[in-house]
Amino acid sequence: MSPRPAKRAHATLASNRVRRTFAESAATLIAVFARELDSIERMARLVSATVARGRTVFLCGNGGSAAEAQHLAAELVGRFVRDRGALPAIALNADGSVITAVGNDYGFERVFARQVEALGRRGDLLVAMTTSGRSPNILEAVRAARARGLTVIGMTGQGGAAFARRCDAALVVPSRETARIQEVHLLVGHILCERAEDVARARGTSDAAPRGGRRARKRRG
């Protein structure tokens, strides 16, 4: 018995949606490749310089960007692809006690800035992610970083041009779709982690395998 017309139509619609999503994602990546390579290279150089000095990389974001901040911090503290020395990186959205205490006492817009004021030092780097470019707590974090002499890298979307101008280097994804923007942010974040790892290995920090493990390429979970 052949499928009912309604089921066939539903399957076709679902398939078209998948194709459209892949096409949109690919088109966004191609646009970034065409327009933003110089910006990405500047970002990579700033991350590399921070790592070479042995300074700390701070990251922050909200929602999906918060998850990406934690993801990238984990790649730096642990490893991205190859064994090497641990790199100092902190996701400022990861400590629930700090977030709720500062949010309760000073307001949610201060949850990242307060941590930058407490932990940030001249020569450190802040990676600030906001798909809209208008998140008040991200803007406050950038102000605090500037005041303390941190370098600032921004990742945003098409509406975040003003935010990008506040940063030493920034990626502006030419899209207003949050999902497409975050997909590119993660890819570029991985590029930054790879460059940081290259610097760490060049400094001779990869001679020994981590305690309790063997030297190997990263195993993805």
N, C-alpha and C positions, 0 to 999 in steps of 0.2 A: 504494500500500500504506500503510495507516495505521500510525502508530508502535506499537511493541510496548508492552504494558501496563507493563512494568518501566521502559521509558524515559519513558513519560508520567508515571509515579509519581515518578521521579527528578526530572524537570523541575518537577513541581508542588511537591515538597519543597524544591528549590532556590529556587523563586520565593517560597514561604512564608517561607523563611529571610531572603531579601532584605527582604520586607515587614516581618517582625518586627524586623529590625535598624533599618530606617528608622523604624518606629513607636517603638521604644525610644529612639532618638536624639532624635526629635521630642518625646517625652514628657519627656525629661530637660531639653531646652532650655526647654520650657514651664514646668517646675517651677522652673528657675533664674530665668526671667523673672518668675515670680510671687513668689519668695522673696528673691532676692538683688540686686535692682536698687540698693538703698541701699548695699550693700557694694561693688558694682561702681563706683558713683559715687564712693564714698570712695577706692577704689583709683585711679580716673582722676584725682581731684584731687591725690593724692599724687604720681603720675607727672608731672602737669602742673607742680606746684610744683618738683619736682626739675629738670625741663627748664628752667623759667623761671630758675632759679638757675645754670644752666650746669653742673650736677653730673652725676655718672656713675650710670647704671643698671646694676647687676650682676644677672645671672640665673643660676640653676642648677637642675638636675634630673638624674634618672637615667633611662636608657633612652629611652623615648619622650618623657619630659619634658625630657631633655637635648637631644633634637632640637628640641623646641619652644623651649627657651631660646636655642639658636643661631638658629633661625628669627626669633624676635622681636628679638634683638640685631641681626640683619642688616637688619630693617625699620627700625630706628632709625638705625643707622650709614649705611645707604644711603638708601632712601626707602620710604615705605609706599604712598602714592598720588600725591603731588605733590612737585615739587622744592622743596627748602629746604636750609638748612645742615645739615651732618652733626651727629648727636647722639651723645654719648659713651655707648656701651653695650658691655658685655663679658659673654659667656657663659663662666662659670667652668669649664664642663666641656669647653671646646673645645681646650685646650692639652694634648696627650697627654704631652709631656715633664714638665710640671708635675704632672699627675695621677699619673703613674707614679712620679715622684721622691718626691712627698709621700706617696703611698700606700705606697711601699716603706719610707720612713724613719719615718713617723708613724702609718701606718694609714689605711685607706680612709675612715674616718669623718672624717678631717681634710682631705680634698682640697679642699674648698671653703672651710672656715674659714681655712685657712692663707693662701689668696689674699685673702680679705676682710681679714685682718690686714695683709697686705702692701700692698694697693691701696686699701682703703676709707677714706674720710674722712667726718667729720661733715657731714651734709647730702646725702650720697649715698643711694642707695636699692637695696635688695636685693629681687628678685623670686624667691621660693623656691617651687618646685613639687614636690609629693609627693602622688601619688594616695592613698597609704595614710595619710599624716600621721605615719609612724613611721620614715622613712628616717634613720638615724643621721647621715649626712653632711649632710643638710639641716638637721637640728636643731642640729648643731654650727655650721653656717654662720649660722643665726639667732642663736645665742648670741654668736658673734664679732661679728656686725653690731650687736647691742645694745651690746656692750662698747665699740664704736668710735663709737657715736652715729649709726649709719645708721638710716634708716626702713626698715621691713620690710613687704612685701606677700606674702601667702601664697596659694597656690592648692592645693586639696586635694579629697578626696572625702568621702563620708559618714562614714568612720571617723576623719576628721582634725580633729574639733572641738577637741581639746586643743591640737593644733598651731596651729589658727587663733587661739586665744586668746593665743598668743605673738607675734602679728603686730599691727602697727598697723591693718591692714585685711586682710581675707581673704575669698576665695570658697570656699564649701563646696558642692561639687556633690552633690545628693542622690541619689547612686548609689554602688554598690560595684563596678561594672563598670569596669575600667581604661580600656577603649576609650571608653566614654561620657564618663567624667571628662575624659580628654585632649581629646576633641572640644570640650567646653565650654571648657576651658582655652585652647585655640587661639583660639576665637571671642572670648573676653574679652581675650586678649592682643592681638588685632587692634584691639579697641575702645581699649585703652590706647595702642597705637601711633598710632591716629587722633587721639586727644586730644593726645598729645605733639606730633604733627605740626602740629596746629592752633596750639599754643602757639609752636612754632618759627616758623611763618609769621607769626603776629601780632607777633613780635619783629622782623620785617623781614628774616629770614634767607633768604627765597626770591626775592630780587630778581634774582639771577643764576643761570643754568643751570649745572650742573656742568661742569667742564672736559671737553671732548671729547664733550659730549652736548647735546641740545636740551631745552628745557623741554617736558615732556609728562607725561601721566598714566603711572603705572607700567605697564610691560609685564610681564605674568606669563609665567614660563617653565615 
